[in-house]
Amino acid sequence: MALTKRKIINDPVYGFITINHPLIFSILAHPYYQRLRRIQQMAMASMVYPGAVHTRLHHSLGAYHLMGNAVIELRSKGVDITEAEETAVKAAILLHDIGHGPFSHALENMLVKGVTHEQLSLQIMEVLNEEMDGELSLAIRIFTDQYPKPFLHQLISGQLDVDRMDYLSRDSFYSGVSEGVIGYDRILKMLVVHEGQLMVEEKGIYSVEKFLVARRQMYWQVYLHKTVLSAEKMMVKILERVRSLYSKEDPMLQTLSMLDYFLGEFTGEMDIESLEKFCAIDDHDVMHAIKRWSQHPDPILALLCRRFLDRKLYKSRIQAEPFEPDFIREKEIAAMNRFGVTEADIPYLCFTGEATNTLYQTRDERINILFKDGSVTDISRIDNALIHQNLSAPVKKFYICSLT
């Protein structure tokens, strides 16, 4: 009898991750998947936390590992998960972020306007499915929640999915921010399926509460840190400036990569040709472009690119209330005088916006707790002061960024 091919990957967060199915090997070997090595998971966070340089590939492998653990746990509780379903749900979680572009969320809707990374992930999965003779059909049905076992989809995309469990654990590990540490292993042990839905056993309430609080702390301390925000906004403003100047006749704007297509020709329709071009761009193309544009004769573009490369970012302030118009105007005039720009160019040097983090969306997703007596209650309705009062309230903050 031939031995099943097996590979182990040494992961700094979980130890050994096992790959042992031909379909999973095919996915890992595909150029579209290997591209995830060249896209950082946390975009600009390394500007503040220098260790946060892990990639989307690290994260997808970690989520795959947790998915395998979740399947083992649920089977041990009598949940019927076939071999085909196990392979499909693992393939789906491995590919859940395949549609991320360069610098992930920071540039989402900047390069490919009007198309989300989830839509792109699905399109790429469909292309791979054709190449792999339909082997991903079941994975796609689960990914799109078109399969009669909803708990499988909830493991990929829900309030308590393995995607979130991995990125909180991993981002905390690589950034060194201990507030993000969650008891992912205990949460996995507490998972249960009741009437087709993924739930958590009663004794897992406090682990889930810790998970939700950790998520909120990571958002404000890491993902929406004011300097991370400044770096992201500077990159967005650089691309906005390039778009406003873009001309095929300007050789200094040409990057000699597929980035040129999305800055110029792209019509907004993501056909197979555009999808192939999208899968050819990554963080390195954007960084190369910024280095190139730092020599551009346009003073605003060159200034923003040089500042970005040297980490001389916008000074930013985040607060609970909107900024007073007089204060904003004062900052705008200071930037105009400092850099000698016109009123029309001020939005590149000084601007305001809003950042929102809703921890727990009760409208569309629920974390249901299954009690010993068989009753089910949403976690936001359980009589616990911390959860009840703070969990589902959205947190909106206002920011101002200005170049000084």
C-alpha positions as CSV (number, residue, x, y, z in Angstrom):
1,M,0.0,0.0,0.0
2,A,1.4,3.4,-1.0
3,L,2.0,5.8,1.8
4,T,0.1,9.1,1.8
5,K,2.3,12.0,0.9
6,R,2.8,14.1,4.0
7,K,4.6,17.4,4.7
8,I,5.1,19.2,8.0
9,I,5.6,22.9,8.3
10,N,7.2,24.4,11.4
11,D,5.1,27.3,12.5
12,P,6.3,29.7,15.2
13,V,2.8,30.0,16.8
14,Y,1.5,26.4,16.8
15,G,4.5,24.2,16.1
16,F,4.1,21.6,13.4
17,I,1.3,22.0,10.8
18,T,0.6,18.8,8.8
19,I,-0.3,18.8,5.1
20,N,-1.4,15.4,3.9
21,H,-4.0,15.7,1.1
22,P,-3.3,16.0,-2.7
23,L,-5.8,18.8,-3.1
24,I,-4.1,20.9,-0.3
25,F,-0.7,20.2,-1.9
26,S,-2.1,21.5,-5.3
27,I,-3.4,24.7,-3.7
28,L,-0.1,25.4,-1.8
29,A,1.9,24.9,-5.0
30,H,-0.2,27.2,-7.1
31,P,1.4,30.6,-8.1
32,Y,-1.8,32.5,-7.0
33,Y,-1.3,31.0,-3.5
34,Q,2.5,31.5,-3.4
35,R,1.8,35.2,-4.1
36,L,0.5,35.5,-0.5
37,R,4.2,35.2,0.6
38,R,4.6,38.7,-0.9
39,I,1.7,40.3,0.9
40,Q,2.1,41.3,4.5
41,Q,-0.7,40.3,6.9
42,M,-0.7,43.6,8.8
43,A,0.1,46.1,6.0
44,M,1.6,49.2,7.8
45,A,1.7,47.9,11.3
46,S,5.5,47.1,11.0
47,M,6.0,50.9,10.9
48,V,5.1,50.8,14.7
49,Y,5.7,47.2,15.6
50,P,8.8,46.2,13.7
51,G,8.2,42.4,14.3
52,A,4.8,42.5,12.5
53,V,6.2,41.4,9.1
54,H,4.4,38.0,8.8
55,T,2.5,37.4,5.6
56,R,-0.9,36.3,4.4
57,L,0.6,32.9,3.7
58,H,1.6,32.5,7.4
59,H,-2.0,33.4,8.4
60,S,-3.8,31.1,5.9
61,L,-1.6,28.2,7.0
62,G,-2.4,29.0,10.7
63,A,-6.1,29.2,10.0
64,Y,-5.9,25.8,8.1
65,H,-4.2,24.3,11.2
66,L,-7.0,25.6,13.5
67,M,-9.6,24.3,11.1
68,G,-8.1,20.8,11.3
69,N,-8.2,21.0,15.1
70,A,-11.9,22.2,15.1
71,V,-12.9,19.3,12.9
72,I,-11.2,16.8,15.2
73,E,-13.0,18.4,18.2
74,L,-16.4,18.4,16.6
75,R,-16.1,14.8,15.4
76,S,-15.2,13.8,19.0
77,K,-18.6,15.2,20.1
78,G,-20.4,13.1,17.5
79,V,-20.8,15.7,14.8
80,D,-20.9,14.1,11.3
81,I,-18.2,15.6,9.1
82,T,-17.2,13.4,6.2
83,E,-13.7,13.1,4.8
84,A,-14.8,15.1,1.7
85,E,-16.3,17.9,3.9
86,E,-13.1,18.0,6.0
87,T,-10.9,18.4,2.9
88,A,-13.3,21.0,1.5
89,V,-13.5,23.2,4.6
90,K,-9.7,23.1,4.9
91,A,-9.3,24.1,1.3
92,A,-11.8,26.9,1.7
93,I,-10.0,28.4,4.8
94,L,-6.7,28.1,3.0
95,L,-8.1,30.2,0.2
96,H,-10.3,32.6,2.2
97,D,-7.8,35.5,1.8
98,I,-6.5,34.7,-1.7
99,G,-8.2,37.8,-3.1
100,H,-6.2,40.3,-1.0
101,G,-4.3,42.8,-3.0
102,P,-1.1,44.6,-2.1
103,F,-1.1,45.9,1.5
104,S,-4.5,44.2,2.1
105,H,-7.1,46.4,3.8
106,A,-5.0,49.5,3.6
107,L,-5.4,49.7,-0.2
108,E,-8.7,47.8,-0.6
109,N,-10.9,49.7,-3.1
110,M,-7.9,51.8,-4.2
111,L,-6.4,49.6,-6.9
112,V,-9.5,47.6,-7.8
113,K,-12.4,50.0,-7.2
114,G,-15.8,48.6,-6.3
115,V,-14.6,45.0,-5.8
116,T,-14.0,43.5,-2.3
117,H,-11.3,41.0,-1.5
118,E,-14.1,38.5,-0.6
119,Q,-15.5,38.8,-4.2
120,L,-12.0,38.4,-5.6
121,S,-11.3,35.4,-3.4
122,L,-14.4,33.7,-4.8
123,Q,-13.5,34.5,-8.4
124,I,-10.0,33.2,-7.9
125,M,-11.4,30.0,-6.3
126,E,-13.6,29.5,-9.3
127,V,-10.6,29.8,-11.7
128,L,-8.7,27.3,-9.6
129,N,-11.7,25.0,-9.5
130,E,-11.7,24.9,-13.3
131,E,-8.0,24.2,-13.4
132,M,-8.4,21.4,-10.8
133,D,-11.3,19.7,-12.6
134,G,-14.0,20.7,-10.1
135,E,-12.2,19.5,-7.0
136,L,-12.9,22.8,-5.2
137,S,-16.7,22.7,-5.9
138,L,-17.6,21.6,-2.4
139,A,-15.2,24.1,-0.9
140,I,-16.9,26.9,-2.9
141,R,-20.3,25.8,-1.8
142,I,-19.2,25.9,1.9
143,F,-17.4,29.2,1.4
144,T,-20.5,30.8,-0.1
145,D,-22.8,29.3,2.6
146,Q,-24.7,27.2,0.0
147,Y,-24.2,23.9,1.8
148,P,-26.8,22.3,4.1
149,K,-24.4,22.2,7.1
150,P,-24.1,25.9,8.0
151,F,-21.7,25.3,10.8
152,L,-18.9,24.5,8.2
153,H,-19.3,28.0,6.7
154,Q,-19.4,29.5,10.2
155,L,-16.0,28.0,11.0
156,I,-14.7,30.0,8.0
157,S,-16.7,33.2,8.4
158,G,-18.5,34.1,11.5
159,Q,-18.0,36.0,14.8
160,L,-16.0,33.1,16.2
161,D,-14.3,31.7,13.1
162,V,-10.8,30.2,12.9
163,D,-9.8,33.1,10.7
164,R,-10.2,35.5,13.6
165,M,-8.7,33.1,16.1
166,D,-5.5,32.8,14.0
167,Y,-5.1,36.5,13.1
168,L,-5.5,37.6,16.8
169,S,-3.1,34.9,18.0
170,R,-0.6,35.5,15.2
171,D,-0.7,39.3,15.1
172,S,-0.3,39.4,18.8
173,F,2.7,37.0,18.6
174,Y,4.5,39.0,15.8
175,S,3.7,42.5,17.1
176,G,4.5,41.6,20.7
177,V,1.2,43.1,21.9
178,S,0.1,40.7,24.6
179,E,-3.5,42.1,24.8
180,G,-4.3,40.1,21.7
181,V,-3.5,36.7,23.3
182,I,-6.6,34.5,23.3
183,G,-7.2,31.0,24.5
184,Y,-7.8,29.7,21.0
185,D,-7.3,26.1,22.2
186,R,-9.9,26.4,24.9
187,I,-12.4,28.0,22.5
188,L,-11.9,25.2,20.0
189,K,-12.5,22.7,22.8
190,M,-15.8,24.4,23.7
191,L,-17.2,24.5,20.2
192,V,-20.3,22.4,19.6
193,V,-22.9,22.0,16.9
194,H,-26.6,22.3,17.8
195,E,-29.3,22.1,15.1
196,G,-26.7,22.6,12.4
197,Q,-25.4,25.8,13.9
198,L,-22.0,26.4,15.5
199,M,-22.2,27.3,19.2
200,V,-20.1,27.4,22.3
201,E,-20.7,25.3,25.4
202,E,-21.8,27.2,28.5
203,K,-18.4,26.8,30.2
204,G,-16.7,28.6,27.4
205,I,-18.4,31.9,28.0
206,Y,-15.4,33.6,29.7
207,S,-13.0,32.4,26.9
208,V,-15.3,34.0,24.3
209,E,-15.6,37.2,26.4
210,K,-11.8,37.3,26.5
211,F,-11.6,36.7,22.7
212,L,-14.0,39.6,22.1
213,V,-12.2,42.0,24.4
214,A,-8.8,41.0,22.9
215,R,-10.2,41.9,19.5
216,R,-11.3,45.3,20.6
217,Q,-7.9,46.0,22.2
218,M,-6.0,44.9,19.2
219,Y,-8.1,47.2,17.0
220,W,-7.3,50.3,18.9
221,Q,-3.8,49.4,20.0
222,V,-2.5,47.9,16.7
223,Y,-4.8,47.9,13.7
224,L,-6.0,51.5,14.2
225,H,-3.0,52.8,16.0
226,K,-2.6,56.5,15.0
227,T,0.8,56.0,13.4
228,V,-0.4,52.9,11.5
229,L,-3.4,54.9,10.4
230,S,-1.1,57.7,9.2
231,A,1.1,55.3,7.1
232,E,-2.0,53.8,5.5
233,K,-3.5,57.2,4.7
234,M,-0.2,58.4,3.2
235,M,-0.1,55.4,0.9
236,V,-3.7,56.0,-0.1
237,K,-3.0,59.7,-0.8
238,I,0.1,58.7,-2.9
239,L,-2.1,56.5,-5.1
240,E,-4.8,59.2,-5.3
241,R,-2.2,61.7,-6.5
242,V,-0.8,59.2,-9.1
243,R,-4.4,58.6,-10.4
244,S,-5.0,62.4,-10.7
245,L,-1.7,62.7,-12.8
246,Y,-1.8,59.4,-14.6
247,S,-0.9,59.4,-18.3
248,K,0.7,56.7,-20.4
249,E,2.9,59.4,-21.9
250,D,4.5,60.1,-18.5
251,P,7.4,57.6,-18.2
252,M,8.1,58.6,-14.6
253,L,4.6,57.3,-13.5
254,Q,5.1,54.0,-15.3
255,T,6.1,51.3,-12.8
256,L,6.8,48.6,-15.4
257,S,4.6,46.2,-13.5
258,M,0.9,45.1,-13.7
259,L,0.3,48.0,-11.3
260,D,0.2,50.3,-14.4
261,Y,-2.9,48.4,-15.7
262,F,-4.8,49.1,-12.5
263,L,-3.7,52.8,-12.4
264,G,-4.6,53.4,-16.1
265,E,-6.5,51.0,-18.3
266,F,-8.6,49.0,-15.8
267,T,-12.3,49.6,-16.6
268,G,-13.7,48.2,-13.3
269,E,-14.7,44.9,-14.8
270,M,-12.8,42.0,-13.3
271,D,-12.7,39.5,-16.2
272,I,-10.3,36.6,-16.4
273,E,-7.6,38.8,-18.0
274,S,-7.9,41.4,-15.3
275,L,-7.9,38.7,-12.6
276,E,-4.6,37.3,-14.0
277,K,-3.1,40.8,-13.9
278,F,-4.3,41.3,-10.3
279,C,-2.7,38.0,-9.2
280,A,0.6,39.3,-10.6
281,I,0.9,42.3,-8.2
282,D,2.0,42.3,-4.5
283,D,3.5,44.6,-1.9
284,H,6.9,44.7,-3.7
285,D,5.3,46.3,-6.8
286,V,3.8,49.1,-4.7
287,M,7.1,49.7,-2.8
288,H,9.0,49.8,-6.0
289,A,6.5,52.3,-7.4
290,I,6.8,54.5,-4.4
291,K,10.6,54.6,-4.7
292,R,10.3,55.4,-8.4
293,W,7.7,58.1,-7.8
294,S,9.8,59.8,-5.1
295,Q,11.9,61.2,-8.1
296,H,8.8,62.5,-9.9
297,P,8.8,66.2,-10.9
298,D,5.3,66.7,-9.3
299,P,6.3,68.2,-5.9
300,I,3.3,66.8,-4.0
301,L,3.8,63.2,-5.2
302,A,7.6,63.3,-4.7
303,L,7.1,64.8,-1.2
304,L,4.6,62.1,-0.1
305,C,6.7,59.3,-1.5
306,R,9.9,60.6,0.1
307,R,8.2,61.1,3.4
308,F,6.7,57.6,3.3
309,L,10.0,55.9,2.5
310,D,11.8,57.9,5.4
311,R,8.9,57.2,7.8
312,K,8.2,61.0,8.2
313,L,4.5,60.4,8.3
314,Y,1.5,62.6,8.9
315,K,1.0,63.8,12.4
316,S,-2.3,62.4,13.5
317,R,-4.7,62.8,16.3
318,I,-7.6,60.5,17.2
319,Q,-10.5,61.6,19.4
320,A,-14.1,60.8,20.3
321,E,-15.6,64.0,19.0
322,P,-15.4,65.6,15.5
323,F,-12.7,68.3,15.2
324,E,-13.7,72.0,15.2
325,P,-13.7,73.6,11.8
326,D,-11.4,76.4,13.1
327,F,-8.9,73.8,14.3
328,I,-9.0,72.0,10.9
329,R,-8.5,75.3,9.1
330,E,-5.6,76.2,11.3
331,K,-3.9,73.0,10.4
332,E,-4.6,73.4,6.7
333,I,-3.1,76.9,6.6
334,A,-0.1,75.7,8.5
335,A,0.5,73.0,5.9
336,M,-0.1,75.4,3.0
337,N,2.5,77.9,4.4
338,R,5.0,75.1,5.3
339,F,5.0,73.5,1.9
340,G,3.9,76.4,-0.4
341,V,1.0,74.5,-1.9
342,T,-2.3,75.8,-3.3
343,E,-5.7,75.4,-1.7
344,A,-6.5,72.7,-4.3
345,D,-3.7,70.5,-3.1
346,I,-4.4,70.8,0.6
347,P,-6.4,67.5,0.8
348,Y,-3.1,65.6,0.2
349,L,-1.4,67.3,3.2
350,C,-4.2,67.8,5.7
351,F,-7.6,65.9,6.0
352,T,-10.0,64.4,8.5
353,G,-12.0,61.1,8.6
354,E,-13.7,58.6,10.9
355,A,-12.5,55.2,12.2
356,T,-15.1,52.7,13.4
357,N,-14.7,49.4,15.3
358,T,-17.8,47.4,16.1
359,L,-16.8,44.5,18.2
360,Y,-19.9,42.3,18.0
361,Q,-22.5,42.8,15.3
362,T,-25.7,41.3,16.6
363,R,-27.7,42.2,13.5
364,D,-26.1,39.7,11.1
365,E,-24.0,37.3,13.2
366,R,-24.4,35.7,16.6
367,I,-22.3,33.9,19.1
368,N,-24.8,31.5,20.6
369,I,-24.1,29.8,23.9
370,L,-25.6,26.3,24.4
371,F,-26.5,25.7,28.1
372,K,-26.6,22.3,29.8
373,D,-30.4,22.3,29.8
374,G,-30.4,22.6,26.0
375,S,-31.4,26.3,25.9
376,V,-29.6,28.7,23.6
377,T,-28.8,32.4,24.3
378,D,-26.9,35.0,22.3
379,I,-23.8,36.0,24.3
380,S,-24.9,39.7,24.2
381,R,-28.1,38.8,26.2
382,I,-26.3,36.9,28.9
383,D,-26.5,38.7,32.3
384,N,-22.8,39.7,32.5
385,A,-22.0,43.4,33.0
386,L,-18.9,43.6,30.8
387,I,-20.5,41.8,27.9
388,H,-23.9,43.2,28.2
389,Q,-23.0,46.9,28.3
390,N,-19.9,47.2,26.2
391,L,-20.0,44.4,23.6
392,S,-22.2,45.5,20.8
393,A,-21.8,49.3,21.1
394,P,-19.9,50.6,18.1
395,V,-16.9,52.7,18.8
396,K,-16.5,55.6,16.4
397,K,-13.5,57.9,16.6
398,F,-12.5,60.9,14.5
399,Y,-9.0,61.5,13.2
400,I,-7.0,64.4,11.6
401,C,-3.8,63.8,9.6
402,S,-1.5,66.7,8.7
403,L,2.0,67.0,7.3
404,T,4.3,69.2,9.4
